Amino acid sequence: MAIVNEEALKNVIKTDKSNVFVLFGEDGYLKKLYVEKITKPVADPDDIFNYQRFENGVELQEVYDAILQFPVLNDKKCVILRDFDFVSATSADFDKLLTLICETPDTTVFILWFDAFSFDYKKGRFKNILKACDEVNACVVNLEHRRTAELEKMLLNGAVKRGCKMEITAARYLIETAGDDIDTLSNELKKLCTFVEGGVITKETVESVSVKTVEADIYRLADKILNCDLSSAYAILDDLFFMRVEPIIILSTITAVYVDMHRVLSGKGHAYQNDKIASDFGYGNRAFTLKDATRNLKNFDFNKLNFSFKALAGADNQLKSFSGNDRVILEELIVKLSYIAVKGEGVD
């Protein structure tokens, strides 16, 4: 059976097409959400007879017995096995896991939920799990982070449900600054709605109220460098050092901004759109950085980019050689990059 996405899972739940589910992927919030959506129509978590949850380390015979037991005063029951480490399990236990999948009766909804446990789903034993799932028409779902457009819609609708309005630019900016984790975005939306008290959430509201990721701060630092706003750039650098962000992380993220610019500029020469660049280089939810790169390229050419990469490589060598003060190295880099942005000349 093919691995499906969130939309296909919604359809399976709606049409009751399967009673065996395998949930994995990078988005913890979505996995928890769909465990609840699958089990809610079947049994309440407080129902000790018809709702049973097991964790890694359990004897699989106990899970097997629970699966085969008939529901009590109910049409169906739920059995959940969370974070079972099938990668390092013995052959006997792994075979038992496959048996659980293949022999789940129609009276049981069985969920194999990989919450904190991660693995490479493209190889190894997971292929055997997929084969077993195919035999019983189980639903195997990879729940990745939602795309930016989907997150924007979620935020806009969530604001309306809380009696406020959120501007699309505010939603987009919140995703850029707080990241694409749904738990974080939901918490930030609650905070913003409370703050505006039924009003409108603007980009300025997000700027003043919402949390920002370290990565977003470094992107702001790069923006100040490109606009030659040295005082603001140093202020952001102060904050990053106060938060004890590793200098090499600061440097690598700034470098990523210039790499984005180089890819966009190179793409123009081959008539490539940003969508193709994002797809070819696996940007995913970070595709918005290419829009920023397009904007930043207004006064840039390959000559300036080459000088900039030389300055970035020099700072990288200095940081890795431990031959100087990390703070001074990054301050000098800020000056060099700003000078290159204005003059188009290298700095020794």
Buried (B, 14 or more C-beta within 10 A) or exposed (E): BEBBEBEBBEEBBEEEEBBBBBBBBBBBBBBBBBBEEBBEEBBEEEBEEBBBBBEBEBEBEEBBEBBBBEBEEBEBBBBBBBBBEBEEBEEEBBEBBBBBBBBBEEBBBBBBBBBEBEBEBEEEBBEBBBEBBEEBEBBBBBBBBBEBEBBBBBBBEBBEEBEBBBBEEBBBBBBBBBBBBBEBBBBBBEEBBEBBEEEEBBBEBBEEBBBBBBBBBBBBBBBBBBBBBBEBBBEBBEBBBEEEBEBEEBBBBBBBBBBBBBBBBEBBEEEBEBEEBBEEBEBBBBBBBBBBBBEBBEEBEEEBBEBBBEBBEBBBEBBEEEEEEBEEBBBBBBBBBBBBBEEEEBBE
